[in-house]
Amino acid sequence: MAEEDTNGGDDAVEQRDEANGGEPTDDLVTTEHSITVARRKIDYTATTGRIVLRQEVLTDGKFDGHQAKAEVFVTSYTVDGADPEKRPVTFAFNGGPGSSSVWLHLGLLGPRRVVSGDVGALEPPPYGLEDNPETLLAHSDLVFIDPVSTGYSRAVKGGKPAEFHAFKADIESVGEVIRLWTSRNGRWLSPKFLAGESYGTTRAAGVAEHLQTRYGMYVNGLMLISAVLDFSTLSFNDGNDSPYPLYLPTYAAIAHYHGLHGDRPLADVLADAEEFAARDYPWALAQGARLSTEDRAAAVATIARLTGLSEDYVDRVNLRVEHVRFFTEVLRHKKMTVGRLDGRFTGWDVDYGREHFSDDPSFTAIMGAYTAGLHHYLGTELEYANDLPYEILSTKTNMAWSYKEFENAHVTVSDKLAAAMRANPHLKVHVGSGYHDGATPYYATEHTLAHLAVPAELRDNITVAYYEAGHMMYVHPASRTQQSNDLADFVATASNRT
């Protein structure tokens, strides 16, 4: 990836700021649209552009005004003529960290969606856009947020982007965007939801707790898509055996998809893998050198059978199959790799002796379509112009992300989610997982939810849904339809409005 300009701006933006005495100002653009959903025409307003975040400045203990610190790119959709006290609003973002909101925006929730195709039927360039008849806009207004250094969001001139590239600072800045939008649009009495994907679920849990404790803003629900709430379940570090059993059912699902389980139903394969992952597998790993020859041989055989790997390979990696090594190894005999974000996808590599694939075929398969669709949509349909590069996914931001709050500890927001639920017993949580997601495996999410520190009477506030696809499960048409219906039902139930 080329070096990113995280502070620059186009000439029009600089001229606008100069006209305002050098101070950055919002550059929002409003357009009018309509869409037909279930034979009902919906007229809506789209508002696109950057809003300025400011911080209070104290000099020698005295208030010295508000200083601009960042310009955050937001796209919102509001249905015309709706009652703001009854109309829900959903604030959505993706993860990375370092990802823009393009995936949820143009893949699942928004009124327009990218035409990318799916496994075995990918669309060729130059791609396209179409109306999304399953859009959540039929049930909730939508606000898509690009955190600083993603999309068109940047620190202000002279500001330091790194100050926003951190766990706590990110939660605070996204929370500030939500507070500003809610106040400026008179939506404090609207049912409010947060929707996050991947690291966006980490952010959503943190933001929900932050909004409550900092602003007294209680939300109705969280939509956690491809969730990661406790990083210890995903971290293949020396001494941490937790991920190996938690990834096993996903490995089995991917092996099943590629024909390595014959004609067995997927449900049977997953039940088999989950049973072994729940009891015998963690026990075998915990034994270390105490594991008998017979028990080790039995564990090797079971892991190999479930994953589609050879017994020799499982034995050589000491029963511990790391995820990228699995994606590289499982179809090596066919000279193919499988996707991390979505194990249904396959790809080629430069050679087939390596331990780790050179790229994720499930990401490269859809990157071009979403990038082209996004640029066309913003510039042509939403009429927003900006000469900055729109950062779809900033590797630089991801690599520099700070978790200083968790020094000598693993990253988790399970405590924040539990605290938010205990303080707000009306808070509902919907969790969606893809069986073929090798980035945030569904069984790891189940493990985290089972250990959430909430009383038994609040567990009914959590609903879960599963899809026969991957991390961006909405790439799969049948999963997208099911998920859209699931989210619509969740918003209706959790809105507490008749």
LINMO-V46012 format. One record per helix or strand of 2 or more residues. SS is the DSSP state (alpha for helix, beta for strand). FROM is the first residue (numbers start at 1). LEN is the number of residues. If there is no record, write none. Layout:
# LINMO-V46012
SS:FROM:LEN ; SS:FROM:LEN
This chain:
# LINMO-V46012
alpha:11:9 ; beta:29:9 ; beta:40:20 ; beta:62:18 ; beta:88:6 ; alpha:102:8 ; beta:112:4 ; beta:117:2 ; beta:121:2 ; beta:128:4 ; alpha:136:3 ; beta:140:7 ; beta:154:2 ; alpha:161:4 ; alpha:167:18 ; beta:192:7 ; alpha:199:17 ; beta:221:7 ; alpha:231:3 ; alpha:242:16 ; alpha:266:13 ; alpha:280:11 ; alpha:293:15 ; alpha:311:6 ; alpha:323:7 ; alpha:332:3 ; beta:337:2 ; beta:346:2 ; alpha:361:21 ; alpha:395:5 ; alpha:404:3 ; alpha:414:10 ; beta:428:7 ; alpha:442:9 ; alpha:456:6 ; beta:462:6 ; alpha:473:3 ; alpha:477:18
